[in-house]
Amino acid sequence: MKKLLIEDKAAAIGYFRKCIATERKDYDEYGLAEAELKALGQ
């Protein structure tokens, strides 16, 4: 989130994708990462 807030979108997208790659759908962070990627058009 910090990367997104300082407008480093490329790094933020990378971290969100790493979160999704864990496939831990039972974690809140997974859903948040999905939502952020969707909002960023990824």
BAKOLGU-389310 format. One record per residue: x, y, z of N, C-alpha, C, O, CB in turn. Coordinates in pm, whole numbers, padded with zeros to 5 digits, always signed. Glycine has a CB too. Example, Ala and Ser with C-alpha at 12.3 -4.5 7.8 and 13.67 -1.06 7.14 Angstrom:
2
+01319-00569+00780+01230-00450+00780+01320-00330+00780+01424-00332+00846+01131-00447+00905 +01285-00225+00708+01367-00106+00714+01290+00003+00787+01341+00114+00804+01408-00060+00572 
END
This chain:
42
+00081-00119+00000+00000+00000+00000+00086+00126+00000+00051+00225-00064-00093+00000+00119 +00198+00121+00072+00283+00239+00078+00332+00279-00061+00339+00398-00092+00402+00214+00170 +00366+00180-00143+00414+00210-00279+00304+00278-00360+00331+00369-00439+00461+00081-00350 +00181+00234-00342+00070+00293-00415+00047+00437-00368+00018+00525-00449-00059+00210-00396 +00061+00460-00239+00040+00594-00185+00145+00694-00233+00117+00812-00249+00039+00589-00034 +00267+00645-00256+00370+00737-00307+00377+00734-00460+00472+00782-00521+00508+00700-00247 +00274+00675-00519+00256+00670-00663+00360+00587-00736+00394+00617-00851+00257+00809-00717 +00412+00484-00672+00499+00388-00738+00411+00268-00777+00418+00161-00717+00620+00344-00645 +00330+00291-00879+00230+00192-00918+00292+00060-00964+00237-00047-00937+00143+00248-01027 +00404+00066-01033+00467-00057-01082+00507-00146-00966+00484-00267-00970+00589-00024-01169 +00567-00089-00863+00607-00168-00746+00484-00218-00671+00481-00333-00626+00695-00084-00651 +00383-00135-00658+00260-00175-00589+00195-00293-00660+00153-00389-00595+00162-00056-00580 +00187-00287-00791+00128-00396-00869+00208-00524-00847+00150-00632-00833+00124-00360-01018 +00339-00513-00844+00424-00630-00819+00396-00694-00685+00387-00816-00674+00569-00592-00827 +00382-00611-00582+00353-00663-00448+00213-00723-00440+00193-00826-00376+00368-00552-00343 +00116-00660-00505-00019-00716-00506-00021-00851-00577-00089-00943-00533-00118-00618-00574 +00054-00862-00685+00061-00989-00758+00128-01098-00673+00088-01214-00677+00137-00972-00890 +00230-01060-00597+00295-01156-00507+00196-01206-00403+00195-01324-00367+00418-01093-00438 +00113-01117-00355+00012-01154-00257-00086-01254-00318-00120-01354-00254-00064-01029-00207 -00130-01230-00440-00221-01319-00509-00154-01454-00535-00219-01558-00528-00269-01257-00642 -00025-01452-00564+00049-01576-00594+00054-01672-00475+00077-01791-00494+00190-01543-00638 +00032-01622-00355+00033-01711-00239-00087-01805-00239-00084-01910-00176+00033-01629-00110 -00192-01766-00311-00317-01841-00319-00380-01865-00181-00452-01963-00161-00292-01975-00388 -00353-01776-00087-00411-01786+00048-00540-01703+00051-00543-01594+00108-00310-01737+00158 -00644-01756-00009-00771-01685-00022-00840-01664+00111-00936-01586+00120-00861-01760-00114 -00793-01731+00216-00852-01713+00348-00796-01591+00421-00842-01558+00530-00830-01837+00432 -00697-01525+00363-00639-01405+00422-00709-01281+00366-00739-01276+00247-00486-01398+00397 -00733-01183+00450-00795-01058+00405-00711-00989+00299-00764-00928+00207-00818-00963+00523 -00579-00998+00313-00489-00931+00221-00505-00981+00077-00484-00906-00018-00345-00950+00266 -00543-01107+00062-00564-01163-00071-00676-01088-00142-00661-01044-00255-00595-01314-00063 -00789-01075-00073-00903-01005-00131-00873-00858-00158-00917-00803-00258-01021-01016-00041 -00799-00797-00067-00762-00656-00087-00670-00641-00207-00683-00545-00284-00694-00601+00039 -00577-00733-00223-00486-00728-00338-00564-00745-00468-00537-00675-00566-00377-00836-00325 -00659-00837-00469-00742-00855-00588-00816-00726-00622-00821-00684-00738-00843-00969-00567 -00874-00663-00521-00950-00540-00542-00860-00427-00593-00898-00352-00683-01019-00497-00412 -00742-00417-00536-00650-00310-00580-00605-00333-00724-00598-00238-00802-00528-00303-00488 -00574-00457-00759-00535-00485-00896-00649-00454-00993-00626-00400-01101-00492-00629-00911 -00769-00489-00954-00885-00458-01039-00900-00306-01056-00926-00257-01166-01015-00519-00977 -00884-00234-00947-00896-00088-00951-00786-00025-01038-00806+00080-01099-00889-00030-00810 -00671-00091-01041-00559-00040-01123-00566-00089-01267-00480-00056-01348-00426-00083-01062 -00669-00168-01299-00686-00217-01435-00594-00331-01471-00558-00348-01588-00665-00105-01532 -00555-00409-01373-00462-00520-01398-00533-00651-01398-00471-00755-01418-00353-00523-01296 
END
